[in-house]
Amino acid sequence: MILHSENPFVAAKSTQTVTVFAPDDYRLSLLLMTLPAMSLRVLYYALANLESDGSIEIRPQVIGLMASTTGTYVSESVRTLVKYKILARRTR
């Protein structure tokens, strides 16, 4: 009998768990001038739903419904934030 055959921390495939990093002032001002508007919306949503360990569960479909856009556009915005090292994907 296998007691632990399933991962108790498994998340849905539509959920992305990320960690937030605080940039220095110069990089932050540069990012605010160069980031697309949807990336800023995703960043604001992420910071508003920040958990105590610094992680956020981002569901692109839910944010897409709130912002009247598609989940793929939200996922692209998350990739942009990861590219600029504001968010980092989290693996368990």
C-alpha positions as CSV (number, residue, x, y, z in Angstrom):
1,M,0.0,0.0,0.0
2,I,1.4,3.4,-1.0
3,L,0.3,6.1,1.2
4,H,1.8,9.1,-0.5
5,S,1.2,8.4,-4.2
6,E,-0.1,11.9,-4.9
7,N,1.5,15.3,-4.6
8,P,-0.5,17.1,-1.8
9,F,0.8,20.5,-3.2
10,V,-0.4,20.0,-6.7
11,A,-1.9,23.0,-8.4
12,A,-4.2,23.2,-11.4
13,K,-2.5,23.5,-14.8
14,S,-4.2,26.9,-15.2
15,T,-2.4,28.2,-12.1
16,Q,1.1,29.8,-12.1
17,T,2.8,30.2,-8.7
18,V,5.5,32.9,-8.7
19,T,7.7,34.8,-6.3
20,V,8.1,38.6,-6.2
21,F,11.4,40.4,-6.1
22,A,11.9,44.0,-5.2
23,P,14.1,45.9,-7.8
24,D,16.2,48.9,-7.1
25,D,14.8,52.4,-7.8
26,Y,16.6,52.8,-11.1
27,R,15.4,49.5,-12.5
28,L,11.9,50.1,-11.2
29,S,11.5,53.4,-12.9
30,L,12.9,51.9,-16.1
31,L,10.4,49.1,-16.0
32,L,7.5,51.4,-15.4
33,M,8.4,53.3,-18.5
34,T,8.9,50.2,-20.7
35,L,6.4,47.6,-19.5
36,P,3.2,47.1,-21.4
37,A,0.0,48.2,-19.6
38,M,-1.2,44.6,-19.2
39,S,2.0,43.6,-17.4
40,L,1.5,46.5,-15.0
41,R,-2.0,45.3,-14.3
42,V,-0.8,41.8,-13.7
43,L,1.9,43.2,-11.3
44,Y,-0.6,45.2,-9.4
45,Y,-2.9,42.2,-9.1
46,A,0.0,40.0,-7.9
47,L,1.1,42.5,-5.3
48,A,-2.5,42.9,-4.1
49,N,-2.7,39.1,-3.6
50,L,0.7,38.5,-2.1
51,E,0.9,35.7,0.4
52,S,3.1,35.8,3.5
53,D,5.9,33.7,2.0
54,G,6.2,36.1,-1.0
55,S,4.3,33.9,-3.5
56,I,1.3,34.5,-5.6
57,E,-1.0,32.2,-7.5
58,I,-1.8,33.8,-10.8
59,R,-4.7,32.3,-12.7
60,P,-4.5,33.9,-16.2
61,Q,-8.1,33.1,-17.0
62,V,-9.4,34.9,-13.9
63,I,-7.3,37.9,-14.5
64,G,-8.3,37.8,-18.2
65,L,-12.0,38.0,-17.2
66,M,-11.3,40.9,-14.9
67,A,-9.3,42.8,-17.5
68,S,-11.6,41.8,-20.4
69,T,-8.8,40.0,-22.3
70,T,-7.6,36.5,-23.0
71,G,-5.6,34.3,-20.7
72,T,-2.8,34.0,-23.2
73,Y,-2.3,37.8,-23.1
74,V,-2.0,37.6,-19.3
75,S,0.4,34.7,-19.6
76,E,2.5,36.7,-22.0
77,S,2.5,39.6,-19.4
78,V,3.7,37.2,-16.7
79,R,6.5,36.0,-19.0
80,T,7.5,39.7,-19.5
81,L,7.7,40.2,-15.7
82,V,9.8,37.0,-15.4
83,K,12.1,38.3,-18.2
84,Y,12.7,41.5,-16.3
85,K,13.3,39.5,-13.0
86,I,10.3,41.0,-11.1
87,L,8.6,37.6,-10.9
88,A,10.1,34.2,-10.8
89,R,8.3,31.0,-11.5
90,R,8.1,28.7,-8.6
91,T,8.6,25.0,-8.7
92,R,7.6,22.7,-5.8
